[in-house]
Amino acid sequence: MNAFEIRGGKPLKGEIIPQGAKNEALQVLSAVLLTKEKITISNIPDIKDVNKLIELLEDLGVDVKRLSKDTYQFTAANINLDFFHSQTFKAKGGSLRGSIMIVGPLLARFGKAAIPKPGGDKIGRRRLDTHFLGFEKLGAKFIYNAETGFFNIDATKLKGTFILLDEASVTGTANIVMAAVLAQGTTTIYNAACEPYLQQLCKMLNRMGAKISGIGSNLLTVEGVNELAGTEHRLLPDMIEIGSFIGLAAMTESEITIKDVCYNELGIIPDVFRRMGIQFELRGDDIYIPSQKSYEIDTFIDGSILTVADAPWPGFTPDLLSIILVVATQAKGSVLIHQKMFESRLFFVDKLIDMGAQIILCDPHRATVIGLDKKYQLKGIEMTSPDIRAGVSLLIAALSASGRSTIYNIEQIERGYQDIDTRLKALGADIRRL
């Protein structure tokens, strides 16, 4: 098992460029299956989850050419549908939650698909009902085989319809949109997700010849077309990385500039970090964070303790709640973290408590953090990364702590963060791979 050894308590300084957005990549890479023509995608992050999906596309018969470190060309002219029944597909598809995203495009173009129960983070139940209820309303029929762990879906002719989603699922919306673009007639999707990555997918599909309106709202209208063409697409910078680096700078009293952040696509993320007391300024499209000796958590207008909770976009993304929680441990003041979506994502706080943080885990969804105001520095310990976001939160804590920390199971971190140790070293971090 690989690990990071960190000697913390050292201020960092310099510039860092966020990688391309992981969650957008998993959507737009799947969309290459919708056409037999060439699609070029740039700013693709070199991380395990994305690379696994690219390998899966190759196994399906997609011709993949790597044009540069972050740019690929995809041609899905010859898809091998028999691959669905192979053990290789079951193993690769089952180890990657993003593999569910290939179902919509395959149903749209070929009328059938199969998918093993996807893997990914161990952060609680992540149901797939939204995807399949949407496919079903479009005319697909599916059977789940509990013995083999496979979903088999048949959709010889998808027809447009009205769909009211049971939840504003980002991946569910994306999958249904990709199925609907080649369906017969018009599909209306209400309670649709509207986050920037979903908007990016819809804009890409429109450039390919799709007819999608209502982009950026929770009401999407998709007028089916007969076929789609190729296009070029560039991923947005990863907003989760940007938030992680803001938190890192505050915790370590570092002066950091985050380059080319596409600030207008960050929603309320900057405002939430400001409410945590973190100072920064926008310089062009860069975020500059000065070195701060302390930062104070805001309160509500009536003076009550601030609550930071996740919500569907344009609410605060759940992927950054772990970062907000770790940042709060060294702030002045208190905050209630309310993780509504996943019931196991706060369980990593025991590691922070072992490091000296003052945290009360109220229940699987809520934790109260009493900030130390940097009067007591966290101390280094040995710990294990349970998932991507908790892993990076622990890494930030280790970089701010006194002494040596060791983080095991860093494969989880590297599923979502490209060359993280190399990039942190460039800022002056004392981190090495074991």
C-alpha positions as CSV (number, residue, x, y, z in Angstrom):
1,M,0.0,0.0,0.0
2,N,1.5,3.4,-1.0
3,A,1.6,6.2,1.5
4,F,2.5,9.9,1.8
5,E,4.9,11.0,4.6
6,I,4.4,14.7,5.4
7,R,6.3,16.9,7.7
8,G,3.9,19.8,8.4
9,G,3.8,23.2,9.9
10,K,5.6,24.8,7.0
11,P,4.1,27.8,5.1
12,L,3.9,27.3,1.3
13,K,4.3,29.8,-1.4
14,G,3.8,30.0,-5.2
15,E,1.4,29.5,-8.0
16,I,-0.7,26.3,-8.7
17,I,-2.8,25.4,-11.7
18,P,-6.0,23.4,-11.0
19,Q,-6.5,20.3,-13.1
20,G,-9.4,19.7,-15.4
21,A,-12.6,18.8,-13.7
22,K,-12.9,15.2,-12.8
23,N,-16.7,15.1,-12.6
24,E,-17.1,16.9,-16.0
25,A,-14.6,14.5,-17.6
26,L,-16.6,11.4,-16.6
27,Q,-19.7,12.9,-18.4
28,V,-18.1,14.3,-21.6
29,L,-15.9,11.2,-22.1
30,S,-19.0,9.0,-22.1
31,A,-20.6,11.3,-24.6
32,V,-18.0,10.3,-27.3
33,L,-20.1,7.1,-27.6
34,L,-23.0,9.1,-29.2
35,T,-21.3,9.6,-32.5
36,K,-19.0,7.7,-34.9
37,E,-17.2,11.0,-35.7
38,K,-14.0,12.3,-34.1
39,I,-14.2,14.2,-30.8
40,T,-11.2,16.0,-29.3
41,I,-11.3,16.8,-25.5
42,S,-8.6,18.9,-23.8
43,N,-7.7,19.7,-20.2
44,I,-8.4,16.0,-19.2
45,P,-6.9,15.3,-15.7
46,D,-4.4,12.5,-15.5
47,I,-6.1,10.6,-12.6
48,K,-7.1,7.1,-12.0
49,D,-10.8,7.4,-12.3
50,V,-10.6,9.2,-15.6
51,N,-7.9,6.9,-17.0
52,K,-10.0,3.9,-16.1
53,L,-12.9,5.2,-18.1
54,I,-10.6,5.9,-21.1
55,E,-9.4,2.3,-20.9
56,L,-13.0,1.1,-20.7
57,L,-13.8,3.1,-23.8
58,E,-10.9,1.6,-25.6
59,D,-12.0,-1.9,-24.6
60,L,-15.5,-1.1,-26.0
61,G,-13.8,-0.4,-29.4
62,V,-13.3,3.4,-29.3
63,D,-10.2,4.5,-31.1
64,V,-8.3,6.6,-28.6
65,K,-5.3,8.9,-29.6
66,R,-3.4,10.8,-26.9
67,L,-2.4,14.1,-28.6
68,S,-0.7,15.6,-25.6
69,K,-0.6,15.1,-21.8
70,D,-4.1,16.5,-21.4
71,T,-5.7,16.2,-24.8
72,Y,-7.2,13.1,-26.4
73,Q,-9.0,12.3,-29.7
74,F,-11.8,9.7,-29.6
75,T,-13.5,8.0,-32.5
76,A,-16.4,5.6,-31.6
77,A,-17.0,4.2,-35.1
78,N,-16.7,0.5,-34.2
79,I,-18.2,-0.4,-30.9
80,N,-18.0,-4.1,-29.7
81,L,-21.3,-4.7,-28.0
82,D,-20.2,-8.3,-27.1
83,F,-17.7,-6.8,-24.7
84,F,-20.6,-6.3,-22.3
85,H,-20.7,-9.9,-21.5
86,S,-17.0,-10.3,-20.7
87,Q,-15.4,-10.7,-17.3
88,T,-13.0,-7.9,-18.2
89,F,-16.0,-5.5,-18.5
90,K,-17.4,-6.7,-15.2
91,A,-14.1,-6.1,-13.4
92,K,-13.4,-2.7,-14.9
93,G,-16.9,-1.4,-14.9
94,G,-17.5,-2.6,-11.4
95,S,-14.4,-0.8,-10.0
96,L,-15.5,2.6,-11.4
97,R,-18.6,4.5,-10.4
98,G,-18.3,6.7,-13.5
99,S,-18.9,3.6,-15.7
100,I,-22.7,4.1,-15.2
101,M,-22.3,7.2,-17.5
102,I,-21.8,5.1,-20.6
103,V,-25.3,3.6,-20.3
104,G,-27.2,6.6,-21.6
105,P,-25.1,7.0,-24.8
106,L,-25.2,3.3,-25.6
107,L,-29.0,3.1,-25.2
108,A,-29.4,6.1,-27.4
109,R,-27.2,4.9,-30.2
110,F,-27.4,1.1,-30.0
111,G,-30.7,0.4,-28.1
112,K,-29.1,-1.8,-25.5
113,A,-26.5,-1.8,-22.7
114,A,-25.3,-3.6,-19.7
115,I,-23.4,-2.4,-16.6
116,P,-22.1,-4.1,-13.5
117,K,-22.9,-2.5,-10.2
118,P,-20.4,0.4,-10.1
119,G,-17.8,0.9,-7.5
120,G,-16.1,4.1,-6.3
121,D,-16.0,5.8,-2.9
122,K,-17.1,4.1,0.3
123,I,-19.1,7.0,1.5
124,G,-22.5,5.5,2.0
125,R,-25.4,4.4,-0.3
126,R,-25.3,6.0,-3.7
127,R,-28.4,4.8,-5.5
128,L,-28.9,4.5,-9.2
129,D,-32.7,4.7,-9.3
130,T,-32.7,8.2,-10.9
131,H,-30.8,6.9,-13.9
132,F,-33.0,3.9,-14.5
133,L,-36.3,5.5,-13.7
134,G,-35.4,8.1,-16.4
135,F,-34.4,5.4,-18.9
136,E,-37.6,3.5,-18.2
137,K,-39.7,6.6,-18.9
138,L,-37.9,6.9,-22.2
139,G,-39.0,3.4,-23.1
140,A,-36.1,1.2,-21.8
141,K,-36.6,-2.1,-19.9
142,F,-34.0,-3.2,-17.4
143,I,-33.4,-6.2,-15.3
144,Y,-31.0,-6.4,-12.3
145,N,-29.4,-9.8,-11.8
146,A,-28.5,-10.0,-8.1
147,E,-26.3,-13.1,-8.6
148,T,-24.1,-11.6,-11.3
149,G,-24.4,-7.9,-10.1
150,F,-25.3,-6.8,-13.7
151,F,-27.9,-4.3,-14.9
152,N,-29.1,-5.4,-18.4
153,I,-31.1,-2.7,-20.3
154,D,-33.0,-3.0,-23.6
155,A,-34.1,0.1,-25.4
156,T,-34.8,-0.7,-29.1
157,K,-36.7,2.6,-29.6
158,L,-36.5,5.4,-27.1
159,K,-39.3,8.0,-27.2
160,G,-39.3,11.5,-25.8
161,T,-41.5,12.1,-22.7
162,F,-41.9,14.3,-19.6
163,I,-39.6,13.3,-16.8
164,L,-39.8,14.6,-13.3
165,L,-36.6,13.5,-11.5
166,D,-37.0,12.2,-8.0
167,E,-33.8,14.0,-7.1
168,A,-31.6,16.6,-8.9
169,S,-28.9,14.0,-9.5
170,V,-26.0,15.4,-11.6
171,T,-25.0,12.0,-13.1
172,G,-28.6,11.0,-13.4
173,T,-29.5,14.2,-15.4
174,A,-26.4,13.8,-17.6
175,N,-27.2,10.2,-18.4
176,I,-30.8,10.9,-19.2
177,V,-29.9,13.8,-21.4
178,M,-27.4,11.7,-23.3
179,A,-30.1,9.0,-23.8
180,A,-32.7,11.6,-24.9
181,V,-30.6,13.5,-27.5
182,L,-31.2,10.6,-30.0
183,A,-34.6,9.6,-28.9
184,Q,-37.7,10.1,-31.0
185,G,-39.6,13.3,-30.1
186,T,-39.1,15.8,-27.3
187,T,-38.0,15.0,-23.8
188,T,-38.7,17.5,-20.9
189,I,-36.6,16.9,-17.8
190,Y,-37.8,18.8,-14.6
191,N,-35.9,19.0,-11.4
192,A,-32.8,18.6,-13.6
193,A,-29.3,19.2,-12.1
194,C,-27.9,22.5,-13.4
195,E,-24.3,22.6,-12.2
196,P,-21.6,24.0,-14.5
197,Y,-20.3,20.5,-15.5
198,L,-23.8,19.5,-16.7
199,Q,-24.1,22.8,-18.5
200,Q,-20.7,22.0,-20.2
201,L,-22.0,18.6,-21.3
202,C,-25.2,20.1,-22.8
203,K,-23.2,22.8,-24.7
204,M,-20.9,20.1,-26.0
205,L,-23.9,18.1,-27.2
206,N,-25.4,21.1,-28.9
207,R,-22.2,21.7,-30.8
208,M,-22.5,18.0,-31.9
209,G,-25.9,18.7,-33.3
210,A,-28.2,18.1,-30.3
211,K,-31.1,20.4,-29.6
212,I,-31.1,21.1,-25.8
213,S,-32.7,24.3,-24.3
214,G,-33.0,25.5,-20.8
215,I,-29.3,25.0,-20.1
216,G,-28.4,26.3,-16.6
217,S,-31.9,25.9,-15.3
218,N,-33.7,22.9,-13.6
219,L,-36.0,22.5,-16.7
220,L,-34.3,21.0,-19.7
221,T,-36.0,20.4,-23.0
222,V,-34.3,17.9,-25.4
223,E,-35.6,17.6,-29.0
224,G,-34.3,14.3,-30.4
225,V,-32.2,14.3,-33.5
226,N,-31.2,11.4,-35.8
227,E,-27.4,11.6,-35.4
228,L,-24.7,13.6,-33.8
229,A,-21.4,14.9,-35.3
230,G,-17.9,15.4,-33.8
231,T,-16.7,18.4,-32.0
232,E,-13.9,19.9,-29.8
233,H,-14.3,20.5,-26.1
234,R,-12.2,21.8,-23.2
235,L,-12.9,20.9,-19.6
236,L,-13.4,23.5,-16.9
237,P,-10.9,23.7,-14.1
238,D,-11.9,21.5,-11.1
239,M,-13.8,23.5,-8.6
240,I,-13.1,21.0,-5.9
241,E,-9.4,21.4,-6.4
242,I,-9.8,25.2,-6.3
243,G,-11.6,25.0,-3.0
244,S,-9.1,22.5,-1.6
245,F,-6.2,24.9,-2.4
246,I,-8.0,27.8,-0.8
247,G,-8.4,25.7,2.4
248,L,-4.8,24.6,2.2
249,A,-3.5,28.2,2.0
250,A,-5.6,29.2,5.1
251,M,-4.6,26.2,7.2
252,T,-0.9,26.5,6.5
253,E,-0.6,30.4,6.5
254,S,0.5,30.2,2.9
255,E,0.6,32.8,0.1
256,I,-0.8,31.0,-2.9
257,T,-2.1,32.0,-6.3
258,I,-4.5,29.6,-8.0
259,K,-4.3,30.2,-11.7
260,D,-7.1,30.3,-14.4
261,V,-10.0,29.3,-12.1
262,C,-13.0,30.3,-14.4
263,Y,-14.3,32.3,-11.4
264,N,-17.8,32.9,-12.8
265,E,-18.4,29.1,-12.8
266,L,-17.6,28.7,-9.0
267,G,-21.0,29.7,-7.8
268,I,-21.2,30.3,-4.0
269,I,-18.0,28.5,-3.3
270,P,-15.9,31.7,-2.8
271,D,-18.6,33.2,-0.6
272,V,-18.6,30.1,1.7
273,F,-14.8,30.3,2.2
274,R,-15.2,34.0,2.9
275,R,-17.7,33.2,5.6
276,M,-15.1,31.0,7.1
277,G,-12.9,34.1,7.4
278,I,-10.5,33.4,4.6
279,Q,-9.3,36.4,2.7
280,F,-8.5,36.3,-1.0
281,E,-8.8,38.5,-4.1
282,L,-9.5,38.0,-7.7
283,R,-6.7,39.0,-10.0
284,G,-7.8,38.7,-13.6
285,D,-9.1,35.1,-13.5
286,D,-6.6,34.0,-10.7
287,I,-7.4,33.7,-7.0
288,Y,-4.7,35.2,-4.8
289,I,-4.7,34.1,-1.1
290,P,-2.4,36.0,1.2
291,S,-0.7,34.5,4.2
292,Q,-3.2,34.7,7.2
293,K,-2.2,34.3,10.8
294,S,-5.8,33.7,11.8
295,Y,-9.3,33.7,10.3
296,E,-12.7,34.0,12.0
297,I,-15.9,32.1,11.2
298,D,-18.9,34.3,10.5
299,T,-22.2,33.9,12.3
300,F,-25.7,34.2,11.2
301,I,-27.3,37.7,11.5
302,D,-28.8,36.8,14.9
303,G,-25.5,35.7,16.2
304,S,-26.2,32.0,16.1
305,I,-23.5,29.5,15.0
306,L,-23.0,29.3,11.2
307,T,-24.2,26.1,9.5
308,V,-22.6,25.0,6.2
309,A,-24.7,22.4,4.4
310,D,-24.6,20.9,0.9
311,A,-27.4,21.4,-1.6
312,P,-28.1,20.9,-5.3
313,W,-26.4,23.5,-7.5
314,P,-26.4,26.5,-7.2
315,G,-26.1,25.4,-3.5
316,F,-22.8,24.4,-2.0
317,T,-21.3,21.2,-3.4
318,P,-21.0,18.3,-1.0
319,D,-17.5,17.5,-2.3
320,L,-16.1,20.5,-0.5
321,L,-17.7,20.0,2.9
322,S,-14.8,17.9,4.1
323,I,-12.5,20.8,3.2
324,I,-14.6,23.3,5.0
325,L,-14.6,21.0,8.1
326,V,-10.9,20.7,8.3
327,V,-10.4,24.4,7.7
328,A,-12.8,25.1,10.6
329,T,-10.5,23.2,13.0
330,Q,-8.0,26.0,13.0
331,A,-10.4,28.9,12.7
332,K,-11.7,31.3,15.4
333,G,-15.3,30.4,16.2
334,S,-17.5,27.4,15.6
335,V,-19.5,25.9,12.7
336,L,-22.0,23.1,12.2
337,I,-21.2,21.0,9.1
338,H,-24.4,19.3,7.7
339,Q,-23.6,16.6,5.1
340,K,-27.1,15.8,3.8
341,M,-26.2,13.6,0.8
342,F,-23.9,10.9,2.1
343,E,-24.2,9.2,5.5
344,S,-20.6,8.1,5.9
345,R,-18.6,11.1,4.7
346,L,-18.0,12.6,8.1
347,F,-16.6,9.5,9.7
348,F,-13.0,10.6,9.0
349,V,-13.3,13.2,11.8
350,D,-11.9,10.7,14.3
351,K,-8.5,11.1,12.6
352,L,-8.7,14.9,13.0
353,I,-9.7,14.4,16.7
354,D,-6.6,12.3,17.2
355,M,-4.6,15.2,15.7
356,G,-6.1,17.5,18.4
357,A,-9.1,19.0,16.7
358,Q,-12.2,19.8,18.7
359,I,-15.1,18.1,16.8
360,I,-18.4,16.7,18.0
361,L,-19.8,14.2,15.6
362,C,-23.5,14.7,16.3
363,D,-24.7,11.9,13.9
364,P,-23.7,10.4,10.6
365,H,-24.7,13.7,8.8
366,R,-23.7,16.5,11.2
367,A,-20.5,17.6,13.0
368,T,-19.9,20.6,15.1
369,V,-16.3,22.0,14.9
370,I,-15.0,24.3,17.6
371,G,-12.1,26.1,16.1
372,L,-8.7,26.3,17.8
373,D,-7.9,29.7,16.4
374,K,-4.3,28.3,15.7
375,K,-3.5,28.6,19.4
376,Y,-3.0,24.8,19.4
377,Q,-1.4,23.3,16.4
378,L,-2.6,19.9,15.1
379,K,-0.1,17.1,15.6
380,G,1.1,14.6,13.1
381,I,-0.2,11.0,13.3
382,E,-0.6,7.9,11.1
383,M,-3.9,7.6,9.3
384,T,-5.7,6.1,6.3
385,S,-7.6,7.8,3.5
386,P,-11.2,6.5,3.4
387,D,-12.2,8.4,0.2
388,I,-11.0,11.1,-2.2
389,R,-12.3,14.2,-0.4
390,A,-11.6,13.0,3.1
391,G,-8.1,12.0,2.0
392,V,-7.3,15.5,0.7
393,S,-8.7,17.0,3.9
394,L,-6.4,14.8,5.9
395,L,-3.5,15.8,3.7
396,I,-4.3,19.5,4.3
397,A,-4.5,18.8,8.1
398,A,-1.1,17.0,7.9
399,L,0.5,19.9,6.0
400,S,-0.6,22.2,8.8
401,A,0.3,19.9,11.7
402,S,3.5,19.8,13.7
403,G,5.7,16.8,13.3
404,R,5.4,13.9,10.9
405,S,2.2,12.4,9.5
406,T,1.8,9.3,7.4
407,I,-1.3,8.8,5.2
408,Y,-2.0,5.4,3.8
409,N,-4.3,4.3,1.0
410,I,-3.3,7.3,-1.0
411,E,-4.7,5.5,-4.1
412,Q,-8.0,7.0,-3.0
413,I,-6.6,10.6,-3.1
414,E,-5.0,9.9,-6.5
415,R,-8.3,8.8,-8.0
416,G,-9.3,12.5,-7.9
417,Y,-6.1,14.6,-7.7
418,Q,-3.4,14.6,-10.4
419,D,0.3,14.6,-9.3
420,I,-0.8,16.1,-6.0
421,D,2.6,15.4,-4.2
422,T,4.6,16.9,-7.1
423,R,2.5,20.0,-7.3
424,L,2.6,20.5,-3.5
425,K,6.4,20.1,-3.5
426,A,6.6,22.9,-6.0
427,L,4.9,25.1,-3.4
428,G,7.5,24.1,-0.8
429,A,5.7,21.2,0.9
430,D,7.7,18.5,2.7
431,I,5.9,15.5,1.3
432,R,7.3,12.2,0.0
433,R,5.9,9.0,-1.4
434,L,6.6,5.8,0.5
